[in-house]
Amino acid sequence: MSEVHVARRSRLRDRWVAAGNEAALISRSANIRYLTGSAVPGAALLLGPDGRDTLLTPRGPVADGRAEPPRDTDDLRCLTLPGATSDAAVAAAELAASFGTVALAVEEHDLTVARHRALAAAVPGVRLTDLGCAVEQQRLVKDEEELAALRIAAEITDHALGELLESILVGRTERHLALELERRLMDHGADGPAFPTSVATGRNSGLAGHRPTDRRVEEGDFLSVRLGARYRGYRCQIGRTFVIGPAPADWQVELYELVFAAQRAGREALAPGAEYREVDRAARQPLEAAGYGEALEPYTGHGVGLEIGEDPRLSPAAMGKLDACVPVTVEPGVHLPGRGGVRIDDTLVVRPQADGGPELLTITTKELLAL
């Protein structure tokens, strides 16, 4: 993968050199991993104009047990700072100044005011400019190595969820089921969960981001789950809703079919060139027409990759158009206070119709199962 990382850094370098900067300092963890493969917490990456790239890390353990500690390569020098409390970003800025750098681009959106002031104080002769979200924009379109990792993450997630559905659920708590799902993710090869697993039953079902409680699963409940695996840093998301008992009630069938139709409309709207807000509108319109508009989330999907909740955001006010090879979620949901609700989330990769349309990564059935 070192050649891939060199190419990514070269593409980024072309952007900030063209903007008049001599070097760039990357401090956001996901961006450093994207550009180097390293997952060391607290690291900073200094990119020089002539390929003199340096990864600076504080002394301490790596965040991801599957990621190797950084080592020098022909194109990347790795420096370990003397103490765990050392600020790698400040050290990187000082290194840039020692190279004679006059203009240094930094990720202002990742820096606190105090940290930005510390950088400025450490290198008073260097002009700090804003790199903006240049790395995040470059991360939007995934290469084949990234998509392969996402496919494996989705496969692990499907396996974990499928095994849970074969077990006895009545009487178990939301918290216990969430812990079991995360254990099953690890058993199938995940580095860990992509985000905190949500299990919601009864009146809690359908709530976005619900934190599991000690409420027990009961007959007649809706059971909604939302989980994802993290594999080699890449994260996917799936959400499904089931009914506990021999058969769903009429209102449960009606609500489920409505959310399913909305989710299908959103999936079918995914295509290169489609506007973000048009995809959101496709998923949102059936729910608004049924009178649930005010209860909907601010967005009906988002990008995934090294982070959950990457760009693009599929929301009514989002500006921009989808590209091919961009992985996104489509995740409409409805919650009825006091009764529960339905969520259906999938992770897909945008593909042109000539290639078969959007590639569905999370394949667990969306049929309303009675468990």
C-alpha positions as CSV (number, residue, x, y, z in Angstrom):
1,M,0.0,0.0,0.0
2,S,3.0,2.4,0.3
3,E,2.8,3.3,-3.4
4,V,-0.9,4.1,-2.9
5,H,-0.1,6.4,0.0
6,V,2.7,8.1,-2.0
7,A,0.2,8.8,-4.8
8,R,-2.3,10.2,-2.4
9,R,0.2,12.6,-0.9
10,S,1.4,13.6,-4.3
11,R,-2.1,14.5,-5.4
12,L,-2.6,16.5,-2.3
13,R,0.7,18.3,-2.7
14,D,-0.3,19.5,-6.1
15,R,-3.2,21.3,-4.6
16,W,-1.5,23.2,-1.8
17,V,1.6,24.1,-3.8
18,A,-0.6,25.6,-6.4
19,A,-2.2,27.7,-3.6
20,G,1.2,29.2,-2.7
21,N,2.1,27.0,0.3
22,E,5.5,25.5,0.8
23,A,4.4,22.7,3.2
24,A,1.3,21.2,4.8
25,L,0.6,20.0,8.3
26,I,-2.0,17.2,8.6
27,S,-3.4,16.7,12.1
28,R,-6.7,15.0,11.7
29,S,-6.3,11.3,12.5
30,A,-8.4,9.9,9.7
31,N,-6.6,12.0,7.2
32,I,-3.2,10.9,8.4
33,R,-4.3,7.3,8.1
34,Y,-5.5,7.9,4.6
35,L,-2.2,9.5,3.6
36,T,0.2,7.1,5.4
37,G,-1.6,4.0,6.6
38,S,-0.6,4.8,10.2
39,A,-3.2,4.8,13.0
40,V,-1.1,6.2,15.9
41,P,-3.2,8.6,18.1
42,G,-1.8,12.1,18.4
43,A,0.3,11.9,15.3
44,A,1.0,14.7,12.9
45,L,2.1,14.6,9.3
46,L,4.4,17.2,7.7
47,L,4.3,17.2,3.9
48,G,7.2,19.1,2.2
49,P,7.1,20.5,-1.3
50,D,9.9,18.2,-2.6
51,G,8.6,15.0,-1.1
52,R,10.3,15.3,2.2
53,D,7.4,13.9,4.2
54,T,7.7,13.2,7.9
55,L,5.3,11.4,10.3
56,L,5.7,12.5,13.9
57,T,4.2,10.4,16.7
58,P,4.2,10.7,20.5
59,R,5.5,7.7,22.4
60,G,2.7,5.3,23.1
61,P,0.6,2.3,21.8
62,V,-1.1,2.3,18.4
63,A,-4.8,2.8,18.4
64,D,-5.5,-0.1,16.0
65,G,-4.0,-3.4,17.0
66,R,-3.9,-4.5,13.4
67,A,-1.9,-1.5,12.3
68,E,1.8,-1.8,12.4
69,P,3.9,0.9,14.2
70,P,5.2,3.4,11.6
71,R,8.6,2.7,10.1
72,D,10.8,4.7,7.8
73,T,10.4,4.1,4.1
74,D,12.1,5.7,1.1
75,D,9.4,8.3,0.9
76,L,8.3,8.8,4.5
77,R,10.5,9.5,7.5
78,C,9.0,8.5,10.9
79,L,10.0,10.3,14.1
80,T,8.9,9.3,17.6
81,L,8.7,12.2,20.0
82,P,10.4,11.9,23.4
83,G,7.2,11.9,25.6
84,A,3.6,10.9,25.3
85,T,2.5,14.4,26.1
86,S,4.4,16.0,23.3
87,D,2.3,17.8,20.7
88,A,3.2,16.3,17.4
89,A,1.6,19.2,15.5
90,V,3.8,21.7,17.2
91,A,6.9,19.6,16.6
92,A,5.9,19.2,12.9
93,A,5.6,23.0,12.6
94,E,9.0,23.5,14.2
95,L,10.5,21.0,11.8
96,A,8.9,22.8,8.9
97,A,10.5,26.1,10.1
98,S,13.9,24.4,10.3
99,F,13.5,23.6,6.6
100,G,13.1,27.3,5.9
101,T,9.4,27.1,5.3
102,V,7.7,30.5,5.1
103,A,4.0,29.4,4.4
104,L,2.6,26.3,6.1
105,A,-1.0,25.1,5.4
106,V,-2.8,23.6,8.4
107,E,-6.1,21.9,9.0
108,E,-7.8,24.8,10.9
109,H,-11.1,22.8,11.2
110,D,-9.2,20.2,13.2
111,L,-7.3,22.6,15.5
112,T,-8.7,24.2,18.7
113,V,-8.0,27.9,19.1
114,A,-5.5,27.1,21.8
115,R,-3.6,24.6,19.6
116,H,-3.6,27.0,16.7
117,R,-2.1,29.7,19.0
118,A,0.5,27.2,20.2
119,L,1.5,26.5,16.6
120,A,1.8,30.2,15.8
121,A,3.9,30.9,18.9
122,A,6.2,28.0,18.1
123,V,7.0,29.3,14.6
124,P,6.6,33.1,14.6
125,G,8.4,33.4,11.3
126,V,6.0,31.0,9.5
127,R,2.7,32.2,8.0
128,L,-0.1,29.7,8.8
129,T,-2.8,29.3,6.1
130,D,-5.8,27.1,6.0
131,L,-5.6,23.9,4.1
132,G,-9.4,23.5,4.4
133,C,-11.0,20.1,3.9
134,A,-8.7,19.3,1.0
135,V,-7.9,15.8,2.3
136,E,-11.6,15.0,3.1
137,Q,-12.5,16.1,-0.4
138,Q,-9.8,13.8,-1.8
139,R,-11.1,10.9,0.3
140,L,-14.6,11.1,-1.2
141,V,-14.0,8.8,-4.1
142,K,-12.6,5.5,-2.9
143,D,-10.0,3.4,-4.7
144,E,-10.3,-0.4,-5.1
145,E,-8.3,-1.2,-2.0
146,E,-10.6,1.0,0.0
147,L,-13.7,-0.5,-1.5
148,A,-12.4,-4.0,-0.9
149,A,-12.0,-3.2,2.8
150,L,-15.5,-1.8,2.9
151,R,-16.9,-5.0,1.3
152,I,-15.2,-7.1,4.0
153,A,-16.5,-4.8,6.7
154,A,-20.0,-5.2,5.3
155,E,-19.7,-9.0,5.1
156,I,-18.6,-9.2,8.7
157,T,-21.5,-7.1,9.8
158,D,-24.0,-9.2,7.9
159,H,-22.6,-12.4,9.5
160,A,-22.8,-11.0,13.0
161,L,-26.4,-9.8,12.5
162,G,-27.5,-13.0,10.8
163,E,-26.2,-15.1,13.8
164,L,-28.0,-12.9,16.3
165,L,-31.3,-13.5,14.5
166,E,-31.0,-17.2,14.9
167,S,-30.8,-16.9,18.7
168,I,-33.5,-16.5,21.4
169,L,-34.3,-12.8,21.8
170,V,-37.3,-12.6,24.1
171,G,-36.3,-11.6,27.7
172,R,-32.9,-10.3,26.8
173,T,-31.9,-6.6,27.3
174,E,-31.0,-4.1,24.7
175,R,-27.6,-3.7,26.3
176,H,-26.9,-7.4,26.3
177,L,-27.8,-7.8,22.6
178,A,-25.6,-4.8,21.7
179,L,-22.6,-6.3,23.5
180,E,-23.2,-9.7,21.8
181,L,-23.4,-8.1,18.4
182,E,-20.1,-6.3,19.0
183,R,-18.5,-9.6,20.2
184,R,-19.7,-11.3,17.1
185,L,-18.2,-8.6,14.9
186,M,-14.8,-9.3,16.5
187,D,-15.2,-13.0,16.2
188,H,-15.6,-12.6,12.4
189,G,-12.5,-10.5,12.0
190,A,-13.5,-6.9,12.7
191,D,-10.9,-4.6,14.3
192,G,-13.9,-3.3,16.3
193,P,-17.3,-1.8,15.9
194,A,-17.6,1.1,13.4
195,F,-19.6,3.1,15.9
196,P,-21.5,2.3,19.1
197,T,-24.0,-0.5,18.3
198,S,-27.6,0.5,18.8
199,V,-30.3,-2.0,19.8
200,A,-33.8,-0.6,20.5
201,T,-36.9,-2.5,21.3
202,G,-40.6,-1.6,21.9
203,R,-41.1,2.1,22.4
204,N,-37.4,2.8,21.8
205,S,-37.4,1.2,18.3
206,G,-36.8,3.4,15.3
207,L,-34.9,6.1,17.3
208,A,-31.7,7.2,15.5
209,G,-28.6,6.7,17.7
210,H,-30.6,5.1,20.6
211,R,-28.2,4.0,23.3
212,P,-29.1,0.5,24.6
213,T,-30.8,0.3,28.0
214,D,-31.8,-2.5,30.3
215,R,-35.3,-2.7,28.7
216,R,-36.0,-6.4,27.8
217,V,-37.3,-7.6,24.5
218,E,-41.0,-8.5,24.7
219,E,-43.5,-10.3,22.4
220,G,-45.1,-7.9,19.9
221,D,-42.2,-5.4,20.0
222,F,-40.5,-3.9,17.1
223,L,-36.7,-4.5,17.4
224,S,-34.4,-2.2,15.5
225,V,-30.7,-2.6,15.4
226,R,-27.9,-0.5,13.9
227,L,-24.4,-1.7,13.7
228,G,-21.2,-1.8,11.6
229,A,-17.8,-3.4,11.5
230,R,-14.5,-1.6,11.3
231,Y,-12.0,-3.4,9.1
232,R,-8.5,-2.0,8.3
233,G,-9.9,1.3,9.4
234,Y,-12.9,1.3,7.0
235,R,-16.4,1.4,8.4
236,C,-19.8,0.3,7.1
237,Q,-23.3,0.7,8.5
238,I,-26.4,-1.4,8.5
239,G,-29.8,-0.9,10.2
240,R,-32.7,-3.4,10.2
241,T,-36.0,-3.7,12.0
242,F,-37.8,-6.9,13.0
243,V,-41.0,-7.9,14.9
244,I,-40.8,-10.1,17.9
245,G,-43.5,-12.8,18.0
246,P,-45.5,-15.0,15.6
247,A,-46.8,-12.2,13.3
248,P,-46.6,-8.4,13.1
249,A,-49.6,-6.2,13.8
250,D,-51.3,-4.3,11.0
251,W,-49.9,-1.0,12.0
252,Q,-46.4,-2.5,12.1
253,V,-46.7,-3.8,8.6
254,E,-48.0,-0.5,7.3
255,L,-45.2,1.5,8.9
256,Y,-42.6,-0.9,7.8
257,E,-43.8,-0.9,4.2
258,L,-43.7,2.9,4.1
259,V,-40.1,3.1,5.4
260,F,-39.1,0.3,3.1
261,A,-40.5,2.2,0.1
262,A,-38.7,5.4,1.1
263,Q,-35.4,3.5,1.5
264,R,-35.8,1.8,-1.9
265,A,-36.5,5.2,-3.5
266,G,-33.3,6.6,-2.0
267,R,-31.3,3.7,-3.2
268,E,-32.6,3.9,-6.7
269,A,-31.8,7.6,-6.9
270,L,-28.1,6.9,-6.3
271,A,-26.1,7.6,-9.6
272,P,-23.1,9.5,-10.7
273,G,-24.2,13.1,-11.2
274,A,-27.2,12.9,-8.9
275,E,-27.5,15.9,-6.6
276,Y,-27.1,15.1,-2.9
277,R,-30.4,16.9,-2.1
278,E,-32.3,15.0,-4.9
279,V,-31.3,11.7,-3.3
280,D,-32.4,13.0,0.0
281,R,-35.7,14.2,-1.5
282,A,-36.4,10.8,-3.1
283,A,-36.1,9.0,0.3
284,R,-37.9,11.8,2.2
285,Q,-40.9,12.4,0.0
286,P,-42.9,9.2,0.7
287,L,-42.5,9.8,4.5
288,E,-43.5,13.5,4.2
289,A,-46.5,12.5,2.1
290,A,-47.6,10.2,4.8
291,G,-47.4,13.0,7.4
292,Y,-44.1,12.1,9.1
293,G,-42.1,15.0,7.7
294,E,-41.6,16.9,11.0
295,A,-40.2,13.8,12.7
296,L,-37.5,13.0,10.1
297,E,-33.8,13.3,10.7
298,P,-31.9,16.3,9.2
299,Y,-30.4,13.9,6.6
300,T,-31.3,10.5,5.1
301,G,-27.8,9.4,4.3
302,H,-24.1,10.2,4.5
303,G,-20.7,9.0,3.3
304,V,-18.7,6.3,5.0
305,G,-15.0,5.2,4.9
306,L,-12.4,5.8,7.5
307,E,-15.1,7.6,9.4
308,I,-18.8,7.1,9.9
309,G,-20.6,10.3,8.8
310,E,-18.1,11.5,6.1
311,D,-19.1,13.7,3.3
312,P,-21.3,13.7,1.4
313,R,-24.4,14.5,3.4
314,L,-27.7,13.6,1.8
315,S,-29.9,16.4,3.2
316,P,-32.4,19.0,1.8
317,A,-29.8,21.8,1.8
318,A,-26.7,19.8,0.7
319,M,-24.9,21.1,-2.4
320,G,-23.0,18.9,-4.7
321,K,-23.3,15.9,-6.9
322,L,-22.4,12.2,-6.4
323,D,-19.4,10.7,-8.1
324,A,-18.9,7.0,-9.0
325,C,-17.1,4.9,-6.3
326,V,-18.4,7.0,-3.5
327,P,-19.9,4.8,-0.7
328,V,-22.9,6.2,1.1
329,T,-25.7,5.1,3.4
330,V,-29.4,5.4,2.7
331,E,-31.2,5.4,6.1
332,P,-34.7,6.8,6.4
333,G,-36.6,6.0,9.6
334,V,-39.8,6.8,11.4
335,H,-40.4,6.8,15.2
336,L,-43.8,7.0,16.8
337,P,-43.5,8.3,20.3
338,G,-44.7,5.7,22.8
339,R,-45.1,3.0,20.2
340,G,-41.8,2.5,18.4
341,G,-40.7,2.7,14.8
342,V,-38.7,1.5,11.9
343,R,-35.2,2.1,10.6
344,I,-33.7,0.6,7.5
345,D,-30.0,1.5,6.7
346,D,-27.8,0.2,3.9
347,T,-24.3,1.0,2.8
348,L,-23.9,1.2,-1.0
349,V,-21.3,2.3,-3.5
350,V,-22.4,4.7,-6.3
351,R,-22.0,3.1,-9.7
352,P,-23.3,4.1,-13.2
353,Q,-26.3,2.2,-14.6
354,A,-24.0,0.7,-17.2
355,D,-22.2,-1.1,-14.4
356,G,-25.4,-2.3,-12.8
357,G,-26.3,0.7,-10.7
358,P,-25.5,1.2,-7.0
359,E,-23.6,-1.7,-5.4
360,L,-25.3,-2.9,-2.3
361,L,-22.7,-3.9,0.4
362,T,-25.0,-4.8,3.3
363,I,-27.1,-7.7,2.1
364,T,-29.1,-8.9,5.1
365,T,-32.7,-9.3,4.1
366,K,-35.0,-6.3,4.3
367,E,-38.1,-8.5,4.6
368,L,-40.1,-7.8,7.7
369,L,-39.2,-10.9,9.7
370,A,-41.1,-12.1,12.7
371,L,-38.6,-13.6,15.2
